[in-house]
């Protein structure tokens, strides 16, 4: 699956994408994300976020990193500290 442009848009360098490729592939398979989803993201993100701003790209990168870490925490033997608050809607 070709997600390189998505990750580059979100502040990743090419070497980082290659290094994270096995984790990205695993998470995208778990979430059943396909080429259509990637294309939608490539269209939607620039429409809704000012990706010319470095801070915005950093925020998007953090979201992607957290997605990967949350989805693979148990498999990688890590503890997931995120929990749903009783006050959430």
Secondary structure, DSSP 8 states (H G I E B T S, - for coil): ---HHHHHHTT--HHHHHHHHHHHHHHHHHTT--HHHHHHHHHHHHHHS-TTSHHHHHHHHHHHHHHHHHHHTTTTT--------TT--
